Amino acid sequence: MIFPPFLSSSPRHRNPPPPPQNPLLEPAAFKAPFLLRHHQNPTPELAASNPQVEYMVALKSKSKLKGGQAHKSPPKKKLKNDLFAKKQSKNDDLLDESEGMSEDIEEQEDFSDGEMEGQSDSGSEASSGDDDPLADDFLQGSDDEGDVSDGDEDSDSGSDSDGVDPEKLSRALDVERARVEREARDELQLNIKQESDEFRLPTEEELEEEALRPPDLQNIQRRIAEIIGVLSNFKALKQDGVRRKDYVEQLKRDLASYYGYNDYLIGVLAEMFPPVELKELIEGFEKPRPVCLRTNTLKARRRDLADVLINRGVNLDPLAKWSKVGLVVYDSQVPIGATPEYMAGYYMLQSASSFLPVMALAPQEKERIVDMAAAPGGKTTYIAALMKNSGVIFANEMKEARLKSLTANLHRMGVTNTIVCNYDGKELPKVLGHNTLDRVLLDAPCSGTGVISKDESVKTSKNLEDIQKCAFLQKQLILAAIDMVDANSKSGGYIVYSTCSIMVAENEAVIDYALKKRDVKLVPCGLDFGKPGFVRFREHRFHVSLEKTRRYYPHVHNVDGFFVAKLKKMSNAKAPSSTTLESVDPESMLDDESNEEKTEVEHQHNQTKDRQDNSMEKRKAEENGHARNDKPKSLSGPKNAEKRKRENEPEEGRKLAVKKNREKENGHGKSDKARSRPGPKEKKKQHFSKGKESSKIREEEKKEFRKKKAANKKGK
C-alpha cells in the first residue's frame, strides 16, 4: 500500500486532517487537498514547486489507468526510467526546499522502489483489477469536498488525460488568444472602413446647431487639422462643389473660436501666412517666451555673472551665437528680478527681441544719439554700454509716468552719458535741431500684435482703426527721426526703425512712405538671421530694397514678433514732394498709391468730358450756321472772362463804343473823295467798314486784357 509522505501509517491518520481556517499560515502538508481540488490540471511548474502535488498527480494517473482506459501503457523500461528521473528531480527540489523533510524523502524513495519492483514482477498494474482503497479515498476527498461517482470517472478521465500535457494546453491558449486578437483587429478595420475617408465641411444647419451648444474643443481641433490637410493638397483632397474660399473661411472661424481671436485679426493673419504656418504662429503665441538677461558690460562680464547666478541656484545658458551679452534662464530657486546682482546693476531683464534694434543701430563711441521712445530703458542702457559711457544719448519719453522707471534703470545700470527728456517725438526736430545727430533709434509705439504671449487682450481689442492710427503716428515719427539725422556725419547718418508688431501697415508701408518722402535708402541690418520683409502684399507693391528689412516670428526664431529696418540718409535736403502730415487724414495716408491713381483717373475723365462738350457745341454751331474760325471753341476759363463780359453788356453800350471808334478813324484823315462817294457803293464800303471796326475793337480788348494780366503778375 502506498502512503503519501506527509501521512503516518497509523489508522487514525488515514484521512488527511481538516484544513485550518487560514491555510496560508500552515505547512505545505495541509495545502495538498486544497491545491488538488483547485488545480485539476496542474502545470509542471506547480508540480515542481510542490512535491505533494506531484505525488498526487502520479497517483491520480495511476488510478485512471486502473479504470480501464484504452490508452496503451508505456514500456516497462521506459516507465521505470521516467519514474526514476522524476524521483531524482523530486529529491533535488526537496533538498533545496528544506532540510527538515529529508526523512520523508527517504521513505518516499523506499515506497517508490517497492512499487517499481512490484510492477516488474507482476507486469503493469494497469491491467490488474485490485483497487487501492486509500488512493480511492484520497482522490475522492473528504465528506466536505463531495463524492465522485464511478460514471463521472470515465468522462473526466478523457479531459484529465488531455490536460496533463502542458505543451498542448499552452498551444491551445495561444491559438485562442490569437483568434481573439484577430477578431478585434478585423472589427477595428471594419469600423475604419465604415467611416468616410473624405473630410466634408459642416453644413449651415450643422453650424447653427453647433452655435447653440457649448463649443466642442476636441471637434474643432480635429476639424482645424482636417482643413489644413485638405488645403495643403487641395486638388486631390477637395470636396466636390466646394471652393477653396469656403475651406479658408471655416478655418478662420474655427481658429478664432478655439484660440479666442476676433475676426479682423485672424483675417489679417490668414492673408499673411499659409494655413500650416498660420497654425504654428498662433500656437507660438500661446507659449511664453524664455526669460532672458542682458549682461551690463559697464560693470561685469557674462562669464563671471553666469558663475555667480549658478551658485545662487539659477539654471541658465548663453542666449545664442548672435549675442555676446545675453543669457537665457530656464528655472531659478531665487527671484531673478531681486538678486543682489540685479540690484547692483550687473544685468537687465530684457527680451531677446529687444537686443536686435540696438545691434542694428551699431552705435559708435563719442556720437550723438537719440532714443525717441526710451522707457523703460533697456535699449538706452544697451546703447550706453556699447558706447562705453562716451558721447551723448538723448533718452526721450512722451509719457511722464514712465520717466520714473527710465531714470531708475539708468542710475542702477551706471549710465552717465544720457539726458532724459519729455517731449512729443514729432516735436524733437524743433528742440534738438535739424541735421544735428549721428544716429536715431525709433522703437515706435505699435499695436503689439507680435507680443500676444505677454498681452492676450490684443486678440480681441485690436481692429482696423487701431492699426490705422498707429501707422499714422509711425509715419510722423519716422519723418521726424530722418530730419534730425545729419547726412554728412562722418560715422553715422543712420536711422533704425523697429516695432513689436507683425502688421504690414505698421512696418513695410511706413518704410516705403519714408523712402518716398525723404532722400534715404535702406541698408542691411547687420543681423545674420530673420526673414526678409514683404516686397508685395496683396494689392500693395513696395520698394524692392525692402528685402533688406528683417522680420522675426515666435514659431520660427522663438522670440517675440518683431520688425527691424535700417535707413541711411543720403542728403539733408527734403524731397520736393514732401508735405506736412498735420493736414492729412490718416486714412488717406494709408492709401497714398490708391489716391494718386484715383486723381489720375478723375483728371483723364474730366479731360474727356471737356472734349465731348466742345464737340457738342461745335456741332450745334455748325447746324445753326454760326461756326467761325476766329471764334474760340468755348468761353470757359479765365482767359475768356472779358469776352463773356462783353457779350453780357447791353446793346446801347456796344453802340456807343462803335461810334467812338468811328470818330477816331474819321479824325485820322480819310480823303474827301472817299467821303463824298454817292450811291450804293458807298453803302457797301460802309458795311465792310463796320466789320473791320468790330474786329479792331476785339483786338483792342484783347490787348487791354493782356496788359491787365501782365500787371497782375507783376503785382503778385
Secondary structure as UniProt FT lines:
FT   TURN            5..6
FT   HELIX           11..13
FT   HELIX           23..25
FT   HELIX           28..31
FT   HELIX           32..38
FT   HELIX           44..49
FT   HELIX           51..66
FT   TURN            67..68
FT   HELIX           76..97
FT   TURN            100..101
FT   HELIX           102..122
FT   TURN            125..126
FT   HELIX           133..140
FT   TURN            143..145
FT   HELIX           150..163
FT   HELIX           166..194
FT   HELIX           204..212
FT   HELIX           217..232
FT   HELIX           234..237
FT   TURN            240..241
FT   HELIX           244..259
FT   HELIX           263..272
FT   HELIX           275..286
FT   STRAND          291..295
FT   TURN            297..299
FT   HELIX           302..311
FT   TURN            312..313
FT   STRAND          314..318
FT   TURN            321..322
FT   STRAND          326..332
FT   TURN            336..337
FT   HELIX           340..343
FT   TURN            344..345
FT   STRAND          347..349
FT   HELIX           352..354
FT   HELIX           355..361
FT   TURN            365..366
FT   STRAND          368..371
FT   TURN            375..376
FT   HELIX           378..387
FT   TURN            388..389
FT   STRAND          392..396
FT   HELIX           400..402
FT   HELIX           403..412
FT   TURN            413..414
FT   STRAND          418..421
FT   HELIX           425..427
FT   HELIX           428..432
FT   TURN            434..435
FT   STRAND          439..443
FT   TURN            449..450
FT   TURN            452..454
FT   TURN            456..457
FT   HELIX           458..461
FT   HELIX           464..484
FT   TURN            487..488
FT   STRAND          494..499
FT   HELIX           504..506
FT   HELIX           508..517
FT   STRAND          518..523
FT   STRAND          531..532
FT   STRAND          536..537
FT   TURN            538..539
FT   STRAND          540..541
FT   HELIX           544..548
FT   STRAND          550..552
FT   HELIX           554..557
FT   STRAND          562..574
FT   TURN            576..577
FT   HELIX           581..583
FT   HELIX           586..590
FT   HELIX           592..624
FT   HELIX           638..640
FT   HELIX           641..648
FT   HELIX           651..667
FT   TURN            668..669
FT   HELIX           672..675
FT   HELIX           680..715
//
